[in-house]
């Protein structure tokens, strides 16, 4: 039976609760009410003692100790498509530069994962060039050709998300309809001309890259996506930017990724533009606030492209 005393006294981080309610609405509220019982279920099923959680976003993630003294991480998500995509991605990478999946419960949305200790993130490195080079080494190990049969979404699903925004006129003062339409046309062009489809992390950035003393650098929290490698680097370039000099940092990151991974620079910058438009739109909150760091990169990628290749609008018209 559930430990009711423990459940009734369990408090979750305020921002976590706010995020779940914002993103998942009524479904999220119901899940929050069930969460104490799910935590107890994990302890009972896998003989674990779950400790205080990490800083939470939209999933419950906490270190835990098994009866045999082994440390693991418990991650509890809302069951559904996103959970299943992450599960397939974890299984596909199979611990190769990716945190290892020990067990899961797809009906309840639970992962039992290896614990990476000390687990500091790539964002803690002060040398941005070194951080980029380490990221490329991780991405090289993650490179996995997409199988013919996969339930994972592709970058065409991201294109469709932007198409729905344009079709429903879901624009705001943050991003003009002209910018949304231009980004959509570039998304379509890139998807139609992709020749090598890979299994991508889908949310590859500094805070999802952790260091373990005995396992080295590994990625965590894959979204699970199929596309070309250039696309998987865009979220990294949007994150952990300085307050001043963001253009130079993004330009340097582009050059390092191109040199280290032998990628197509034009396509990388084009993916940067259209994904950044989408990511910025996704960041707009109900009160109109948005991620200003993302927003500035729309102009940065457009300027980078036009410096090297000419008007980005010509690509949208092709």
N, C-alpha and C positions, 0 to 999 in steps of 0.2 A: 504493500500500500504506500502511496506517496507520503512523504514527511510533511504534513500540513503546517506544522510550526515553522519549518524552514521556508516553505513556499510563501506563507503569509507575510514573512518578514524580509522577503527578497526585494531589494530596490535596484533598479537598473539606471544606468547613466541617462541624465535628462536629454542630452543631444541624441543619443541612440533611440530613445523612445520617440522623440520628435521626428527623427528621420524615418523610422518605420511607419509612423502614422502618415507622414507626408507622401512617401513613395507607394505604400501599399493600402492606404485608406482603411476600409472596414476589415478587409482580410488581415491587414497588419495588426489592427487592434485585437482581433481574435487570437492571432498568433502570440502576441505579447501576453495575453492572459494564460495561454497554454505553456508558455516558456518555462516557468518553474517546474511543471510536471515533466517537461522534456529533459530538463537538466537532471532531475532525479532519475528519469528513465535511463539516461546515459550512465549514471553512476552505478545503477543496479545491473544493467545489461553487460557493461564492460568492466565491472569491478573497479571503478575509478573514484578518486576523490578530486572533485573539480575545485580549483582555486579561483581567486578573484579574476574577473575577465580583463582582457587587454582593453585599450581604448576602442570603443565599438562604433561602427558605422551603421550598417543595416543588417548585420548578422551577429549572432552571439558567438564569440570566440574566446576561449579561456584555456590556460594550461591545466593539466590534470596529472595525477600520479596514480599509476596502476599498483595493484597489490604486490607485484614483483619488484617494485621500485623504479620501473621504467616510466620516463616522462613522455607524455603525448600532448596533443592539442585537440580539443573538442570544438568543432564548428557546427553550429545549428543554424539552418537557413529556412526560409519559407519553402516548403516543397513545391515543385513545379518545374517549368522549362529551364529556368536559369540554374537551378540546382542540378538538373540532369545534364546540362551542357558542361558545367564545371566538373561533374563526375566523369563524363566521357573524356574531357581534356586531361584530367589527372591520370586516368587509366591509359590514355594514349601516350603521354610523356613517360609514364611508368617510372617515376623517380629520377629520370635523366635530366639533371639541372632543374628539377621541379621537386617540391616537397612531396614526400611519398605518402600515398593513400594506404592506410592500414586496414580500414574497414569503413562501411557506410550503411546507412538505412535510408533507402530512397523514398520510402513511404512517409517517413518523419522528417526528412531533410537533414540528416546528420552525417558528418564526416568525423572519423577518427584519423588524425594525421600525425606524422612524425614531428617531434619538436626540434626546432633549430636553435641551438644555444651557442653564443649569447643572443643571437637573433637581432643584432642591430641592422639597420637598413642602409641601403646605398646612399640615402639622403644625408647620412651622417659624415660622408666623405667631403672634405672641403675643396678638393681638387676636382673640378667639373670634368676636365679632360680624362683624368684617371677613372672617374665614375663611368664615363661613356665607354671607355675601353673595356672595363669590367663588364658592363652591360652587353657589349658585343660578344664577349666570350660566352656569356650565359645564353644569349640568343642563338649563337652557333650550335650549342649543344641541344637547344630546344627544337631546332629545325627538323620537322617531321612532315614528309609528303602526305597530303590528304588522301585517305583511302577512297575508292570508288563509291563505297556505301558508308555514309555517315549521317547522323541526325543533327550534327552541329550546323548552326546557321553560318552563312557566308557574309562577306562584305556587301553582297547584294541586299541582305536584310537591313544593313545600315543605310544603304541607298534608299530602300523602301521607307525607312523611318523618316528620312528627309523628304521624300516624295509626299508622304502623308501630311507632313507639316505644311508643305507648299500648297497641296490640294485643299487643305482645310483652312488655309489662310491664317495659320497659327503663328503669325509673326508679331513682333512687338517693336518698341522703339529701340531695343538693344541691337537687333539685326534687321536690316531692310529686306523687303521681299526680293529686291534685285539681287542682293547677296545670296539669299537662300536659293534662288533659281539658278544663279551662276554655279554655286557649289553643287547643286543637284546634277547639272549637266556634266560637270567634271567627274562626279562620282560615277555617273553612267558610262562616260567615256573610259574611265579606268577599269571598271568592272568588265566592260566589253572587250578590252584589250589585254586582260590578265592571261598569262600563258602558263604560269606555274602556281598551282594552288597548294598551300601549306596549311597544316594545323597551327593556328596562332594562339598566343597567350590571350590576346584580346583586351588586356588591361596592363600592359607591360610598362612599368614606371618605377622610380626610385623606391617608393614605399612598399612595393611588392617584390623587392629583391632583398633577401636576408642572408646574413653570414652565419655559418656554423663552424665552430672550431674543428670539428672532425669531418665535416662534409663540404666545406668551402661555401661558395655562393650558390644560392638556389632561389628559384622563383616561387611565389605563393599566389593563391587566389586567381587562377586563370578563369577567364570568362568562357573560353572555348569558342573559337571562331575559325572559319576557313577563308583564306585570302592569300595575298602575296606578302612577302616579308617586309617590304617597304612600309606597308600599312601598320605593322605591329610596332613600329618605332615612334609613331606620331605622339601617342600619349606620354611617352618618356620625354619628348621634346617640349611638351606643354607644361610639365611639372618642374617644381623646384627651380624657378627662375628668379633672378635678382630683381630688386625694385628698379634698378637702373641698368641699362646696357643689355636688355633682354635680346635685342636684335643680334648683337655680336655673339651672345651665348648660343642662340638657336642656329646661327650660321656656322659656328664652330662645331656644334653637335652634328649638323648635316654632313660636314666635311669628314669628320671622324667616322661616322657610320658608313659613308660611301667608301672610304679608304679601307676600313677594316672588314667590311662585309661584301665589297664588290657589288654594290647595288646600283640601280638606275637613279641618278640624281634628279632628273626631271620628274620622274614618277613619284619619288619620295616627297618632293616639294608640293606637287599637285595633291597627293594624298594628304599632306599636311594642311593644305588650304581647306579642302572640302570636309575633312574630319573635324577640323577646328571649328568650322561653322556649326556643325552638328553638336559637338561637345559643348560649345558655348550656349547653344539653344537649350540643351539638356540641363545646363546649370542654372537656368532662370528659375527663381523661386516664385511662390505665389505672391509675395510682396514686391516682386520686380527686381530684387537683388540678383546678381549674377557673378560668375567668376571673371573678374577683370583681367586676371593673368591669362586665361584662355582667350578672352576677347581681343587682347592686344596682338595675339599671334595670328589672327586672321590677316591683319595688315602686314605683319612680318613675313608670312609665307607668300603673300601676293607680291610684296616688294622683292623678296628673294627671287621669285620666278621671273619677274619682269626685268630684273637686273641681268639675268643670265639668258633668258629665252624670248623675251618680248611680252606682249600683252597677254595676261591670263584670260582675258575675255575672249581672245581668239580661239583658245582651247574650248571654251564653253560654246562657241558658235560652230565648232567643227562637227 
